[in-house]
Amino acid sequence: MYKSQPYSQIAFEDFNQPMGLKMNPKNRWIEKAEWIPWAELEKGYAKNFRNQKGNVAKPLRMALG
């Protein structure tokens, strides 16, 4: 089962570490994540969960992580 939820990824600027560490916005993984059309991929991913019974599937980004 899949339940569509509003996209809730936090903004890069809002991600703070408890010890004051800052992430580099030029990090290759951060830059690559911006290139990926997550909303479109999520629609295709949701089509794999047609059954309305059972546990709710995790969002695509969490499943890939």
N, CA, C and O atoms as CSV, one atom per row, in Angstrom:
chain,resi,resn,atom,element,x,y,z
A,1,MET,N,N,0.850,-1.171,0.000
A,1,MET,CA,C,0.000,0.000,0.000
A,1,MET,C,C,0.894,1.231,0.000
A,1,MET,O,O,1.934,1.257,0.658
A,2,TYR,N,N,0.484,2.231,-0.731
A,2,TYR,CA,C,1.236,3.476,-0.808
A,2,TYR,C,C,0.300,4.645,-0.585
A,2,TYR,O,O,-0.754,4.731,-1.214
A,3,LYS,N,N,0.676,5.538,0.300
A,3,LYS,CA,C,-0.109,6.743,0.548
A,3,LYS,C,C,0.729,7.939,0.139
A,3,LYS,O,O,1.830,8.152,0.647
A,4,SER,N,N,0.194,8.704,-0.775
A,4,SER,CA,C,0.892,9.905,-1.229
A,4,SER,C,C,0.885,10.937,-0.119
A,4,SER,O,O,-0.149,11.207,0.492
A,5,GLN,N,N,2.056,11.514,0.136
A,5,GLN,CA,C,2.184,12.530,1.163
A,5,GLN,C,C,2.798,13.771,0.539
A,5,GLN,O,O,3.537,13.675,-0.441
A,6,PRO,N,N,2.503,14.916,1.090
A,6,PRO,CA,C,3.144,16.120,0.555
A,6,PRO,C,C,4.663,16.021,0.720
A,6,PRO,O,O,5.167,15.488,1.708
A,7,TYR,N,N,5.355,16.538,-0.254
A,7,TYR,CA,C,6.813,16.479,-0.243
A,7,TYR,C,C,7.331,17.232,0.962
A,7,TYR,O,O,7.045,18.419,1.116
A,8,SER,N,N,8.090,16.565,1.821
A,8,SER,CA,C,8.502,17.175,3.082
A,8,SER,C,C,10.017,17.196,3.269
A,8,SER,O,O,10.499,17.217,4.401
A,9,GLN,N,N,10.758,17.189,2.189
A,9,GLN,CA,C,12.210,17.261,2.291
A,9,GLN,C,C,12.594,18.645,2.818
A,9,GLN,O,O,12.126,19.661,2.304
A,10,ILE,N,N,13.443,18.680,3.839
A,10,ILE,CA,C,13.836,19.982,4.377
A,10,ILE,C,C,14.791,20.672,3.407
A,10,ILE,O,O,15.503,20.021,2.642
A,11,ALA,N,N,14.790,21.975,3.454
A,11,ALA,CA,C,15.685,22.748,2.598
A,11,ALA,C,C,17.119,22.590,3.088
A,11,ALA,O,O,17.362,22.413,4.281
A,12,PHE,N,N,18.051,22.655,2.167
A,12,PHE,CA,C,19.453,22.488,2.510
A,12,PHE,C,C,19.886,23.522,3.555
A,12,PHE,O,O,20.656,23.209,4.463
A,13,GLU,N,N,19.397,24.730,3.421
A,13,GLU,CA,C,19.790,25.801,4.337
A,13,GLU,C,C,19.263,25.573,5.750
A,13,GLU,O,O,19.810,26.115,6.711
A,14,ASP,N,N,18.199,24.771,5.884
A,14,ASP,CA,C,17.597,24.515,7.198
A,14,ASP,C,C,18.226,23.329,7.923
A,14,ASP,O,O,17.866,23.042,9.065
A,15,PHE,N,N,19.146,22.648,7.283
A,15,PHE,CA,C,19.762,21.470,7.877
A,15,PHE,C,C,20.937,21.911,8.754
A,15,PHE,O,O,21.988,22.300,8.244
A,16,ASN,N,N,20.752,21.846,10.065
A,16,ASN,CA,C,21.797,22.272,11.002
A,16,ASN,C,C,22.277,21.096,11.835
A,16,ASN,O,O,21.484,20.258,12.263
A,17,GLN,N,N,23.559,21.044,12.056
A,17,GLN,CA,C,24.146,20.026,12.911
A,17,GLN,C,C,24.192,20.556,14.338
A,17,GLN,O,O,24.358,21.760,14.534
A,18,PRO,N,N,24.048,19.685,15.346
A,18,PRO,CA,C,24.027,20.159,16.725
A,18,PRO,C,C,25.329,20.824,17.172
A,18,PRO,O,O,25.315,21.653,18.082
A,19,MET,N,N,26.449,20.473,16.545
A,19,MET,CA,C,27.724,21.052,16.977
A,19,MET,C,C,28.152,22.223,16.093
A,19,MET,O,O,29.310,22.639,16.127
A,20,GLY,N,N,27.222,22.749,15.308
A,20,GLY,CA,C,27.520,23.907,14.493
A,20,GLY,C,C,28.200,23.594,13.169
A,20,GLY,O,O,28.653,24.508,12.480
A,21,LEU,N,N,28.278,22.322,12.801
A,21,LEU,CA,C,28.896,21.954,11.534
A,21,LEU,C,C,27.992,22.360,10.382
A,21,LEU,O,O,26.770,22.257,10.488
A,22,LYS,N,N,28.566,22.810,9.307
A,22,LYS,CA,C,27.795,23.210,8.133
A,22,LYS,C,C,28.137,22.297,6.967
A,22,LYS,O,O,29.296,21.927,6.779
A,23,MET,N,N,27.124,21.933,6.181
A,23,MET,CA,C,27.367,21.122,4.997
A,23,MET,C,C,27.772,22.029,3.850
A,23,MET,O,O,27.276,23.149,3.728
A,24,ASN,N,N,28.654,21.553,3.028
A,24,ASN,CA,C,29.131,22.320,1.882
A,24,ASN,C,C,28.103,22.217,0.748
A,24,ASN,O,O,27.826,21.115,0.274
A,25,PRO,N,N,27.537,23.340,0.306
A,25,PRO,CA,C,26.548,23.278,-0.777
A,25,PRO,C,C,27.139,22.816,-2.101
A,25,PRO,O,O,26.387,22.489,-3.019
A,26,LYS,N,N,28.443,22.780,-2.227
A,26,LYS,CA,C,29.098,22.306,-3.444
A,26,LYS,C,C,29.418,20.811,-3.377
A,26,LYS,O,O,30.072,20.273,-4.271
A,27,ASN,N,N,28.961,20.148,-2.325
A,27,ASN,CA,C,29.166,18.711,-2.197
A,27,ASN,C,C,28.518,18.014,-3.386
A,27,ASN,O,O,27.397,18.350,-3.768
A,28,ARG,N,N,29.217,17.045,-3.971
A,28,ARG,CA,C,28.713,16.397,-5.198
A,28,ARG,C,C,27.378,15.691,-4.985
A,28,ARG,O,O,26.556,15.653,-5.901
A,29,TRP,N,N,27.144,15.135,-3.805
A,29,TRP,CA,C,25.895,14.428,-3.556
A,29,TRP,C,C,24.730,15.402,-3.418
A,29,TRP,O,O,23.610,15.104,-3.834
A,30,ILE,N,N,24.993,16.543,-2.845
A,30,ILE,CA,C,23.955,17.568,-2.723
A,30,ILE,C,C,23.602,18.110,-4.097
A,30,ILE,O,O,22.426,18.303,-4.403
A,31,GLU,N,N,24.599,18.355,-4.921
A,31,GLU,CA,C,24.350,18.853,-6.273
A,31,GLU,C,C,23.597,17.828,-7.117
A,31,GLU,O,O,22.687,18.190,-7.863
A,32,LYS,N,N,23.966,16.556,-7.007
A,32,LYS,CA,C,23.283,15.512,-7.777
A,32,LYS,C,C,21.828,15.352,-7.349
A,32,LYS,O,O,20.960,15.107,-8.186
A,33,ALA,N,N,21.556,15.488,-6.056
A,33,ALA,CA,C,20.181,15.351,-5.566
A,33,ALA,C,C,19.272,16.425,-6.158
A,33,ALA,O,O,18.072,16.201,-6.316
A,34,GLU,N,N,19.831,17.581,-6.483
A,34,GLU,CA,C,19.037,18.654,-7.079
A,34,GLU,C,C,18.705,18.365,-8.543
A,34,GLU,O,O,17.735,18.914,-9.066
A,35,TRP,N,N,19.465,17.537,-9.198
A,35,TRP,CA,C,19.232,17.209,-10.613
A,35,TRP,C,C,18.120,16.180,-10.793
A,35,TRP,O,O,17.504,16.110,-11.857
A,36,ILE,N,N,17.866,15.399,-9.783
A,36,ILE,CA,C,16.928,14.281,-9.895
A,36,ILE,C,C,15.488,14.784,-9.766
A,36,ILE,O,O,15.168,15.495,-8.813
A,37,PRO,N,N,14.613,14.422,-10.717
A,37,PRO,CA,C,13.193,14.837,-10.641
A,37,PRO,C,C,12.431,13.936,-9.666
A,37,PRO,O,O,11.730,13.016,-10.087
A,38,TRP,N,N,12.569,14.198,-8.375
A,38,TRP,CA,C,12.022,13.319,-7.347
A,38,TRP,C,C,10.515,13.154,-7.448
A,38,TRP,O,O,10.011,12.047,-7.261
A,39,ALA,N,N,9.785,14.218,-7.736
A,39,ALA,CA,C,8.317,14.133,-7.783
A,39,ALA,C,C,7.860,13.179,-8.890
A,39,ALA,O,O,6.932,12.397,-8.686
A,40,GLU,N,N,8.499,13.237,-10.050
A,40,GLU,CA,C,8.123,12.341,-11.152
A,40,GLU,C,C,8.485,10.892,-10.833
A,40,GLU,O,O,7.713,9.980,-11.130
A,41,LEU,N,N,9.637,10.679,-10.239
A,41,LEU,CA,C,10.029,9.321,-9.870
A,41,LEU,C,C,9.102,8.744,-8.807
A,41,LEU,O,O,8.807,7.549,-8.814
A,42,GLU,N,N,8.650,9.588,-7.904
A,42,GLU,CA,C,7.746,9.149,-6.841
A,42,GLU,C,C,6.423,8.650,-7.427
A,42,GLU,O,O,5.854,7.683,-6.922
A,43,LYS,N,N,5.931,9.294,-8.482
A,43,LYS,CA,C,4.683,8.856,-9.131
A,43,LYS,C,C,4.843,7.455,-9.720
A,43,LYS,O,O,3.957,6.616,-9.558
A,44,GLY,N,N,5.947,7.194,-10.393
A,44,GLY,CA,C,6.193,5.864,-10.949
A,44,GLY,C,C,6.379,4.819,-9.872
A,44,GLY,O,O,5.922,3.685,-10.015
A,45,TYR,N,N,7.043,5.192,-8.800
A,45,TYR,CA,C,7.267,4.297,-7.662
A,45,TYR,C,C,5.935,3.916,-7.018
A,45,TYR,O,O,5.732,2.759,-6.652
A,46,ALA,N,N,5.031,4.883,-6.879
A,46,ALA,CA,C,3.744,4.638,-6.228
A,46,ALA,C,C,2.901,3.633,-7.009
A,46,ALA,O,O,2.091,2.920,-6.417
A,47,LYS,N,N,3.076,3.566,-8.322
A,47,LYS,CA,C,2.292,2.635,-9.145
A,47,LYS,C,C,2.595,1.176,-8.823
A,47,LYS,O,O,1.807,0.297,-9.171
A,48,ASN,N,N,3.709,0.903,-8.173
A,48,ASN,CA,C,4.073,-0.465,-7.811
A,48,ASN,C,C,3.309,-0.981,-6.598
A,48,ASN,O,O,3.400,-2.165,-6.275
A,49,PHE,N,N,2.569,-0.127,-5.930
A,49,PHE,CA,C,1.868,-0.504,-4.705
A,49,PHE,C,C,0.362,-0.342,-4.908
A,49,PHE,O,O,-0.247,0.589,-4.380
A,50,ARG,N,N,-0.222,-1.241,-5.664
A,50,ARG,CA,C,-1.649,-1.151,-6.000
A,50,ARG,C,C,-2.542,-1.749,-4.921
A,50,ARG,O,O,-3.699,-1.351,-4.788
A,51,ASN,N,N,-2.024,-2.693,-4.154
A,51,ASN,CA,C,-2.816,-3.332,-3.114
A,51,ASN,C,C,-3.121,-2.324,-2.006
A,51,ASN,O,O,-2.236,-1.578,-1.586
A,52,GLN,N,N,-4.355,-2.300,-1.537
A,52,GLN,CA,C,-4.764,-1.350,-0.494
A,52,GLN,C,C,-4.670,-1.943,0.906
A,52,GLN,O,O,-5.135,-1.341,1.874
A,53,LYS,N,N,-4.068,-3.124,1.013
A,53,LYS,CA,C,-3.920,-3.766,2.320
A,53,LYS,C,C,-2.445,-3.878,2.662
A,53,LYS,O,O,-1.585,-3.857,1.781
A,54,GLY,N,N,-2.168,-3.997,3.937
A,54,GLY,CA,C,-0.794,-4.193,4.380
A,54,GLY,C,C,-0.150,-2.902,4.855
A,54,GLY,O,O,-0.800,-1.863,4.971
A,55,ASN,N,N,1.144,-2.996,5.126
A,55,ASN,CA,C,1.889,-1.844,5.626
A,55,ASN,C,C,2.053,-0.793,4.542
A,55,ASN,O,O,2.078,-1.109,3.352
A,56,VAL,N,N,2.161,0.435,4.957
A,56,VAL,CA,C,2.351,1.542,4.028
A,56,VAL,C,C,3.821,1.570,3.597
A,56,VAL,O,O,4.722,1.458,4.428
A,57,ALA,N,N,4.050,1.719,2.303
A,57,ALA,CA,C,5.416,1.753,1.766
A,57,ALA,C,C,6.110,3.051,2.160
A,57,ALA,O,O,5.465,4.080,2.360
A,58,LYS,N,N,7.423,2.986,2.266
A,58,LYS,CA,C,8.229,4.170,2.560
A,58,LYS,C,C,8.362,5.032,1.312
A,58,LYS,O,O,8.251,4.517,0.200
A,59,PRO,N,N,8.599,6.335,1.470
A,59,PRO,CA,C,8.820,7.195,0.310
A,59,PRO,C,C,10.061,6.747,-0.482
A,59,PRO,O,O,10.950,6.095,0.065
A,60,LEU,N,N,10.108,7.095,-1.740
A,60,LEU,CA,C,11.189,6.662,-2.634
A,60,LEU,C,C,12.564,7.047,-2.111
A,60,LEU,O,O,13.466,6.210,-2.082
A,61,ARG,N,N,12.740,8.290,-1.701
A,61,ARG,CA,C,14.072,8.733,-1.246
A,61,ARG,C,C,14.534,7.942,-0.034
A,61,ARG,O,O,15.724,7.653,0.095
A,62,MET,N,N,13.622,7.590,0.848
A,62,MET,CA,C,13.991,6.800,2.018
A,62,MET,C,C,14.325,5.378,1.592
A,62,MET,O,O,15.284,4.792,2.094
A,63,ALA,N,N,13.549,4.815,0.674
A,63,ALA,CA,C,13.804,3.449,0.208
A,63,ALA,C,C,15.164,3.359,-0.490
A,63,ALA,O,O,15.879,2.373,-0.315
A,64,LEU,N,N,15.524,4.361,-1.269
A,64,LEU,CA,C,16.815,4.350,-1.945
A,64,LEU,C,C,17.980,4.558,-0.980
A,64,LEU,O,O,19.077,4.041,-1.188
A,65,GLY,N,N,17.722,5.319,0.068
A,65,GLY,CA,C,18.771,5.603,1.047
A,65,GLY,C,C,19.136,4.390,1.825
A,65,GLY,O,O,20.006,4.453,2.694
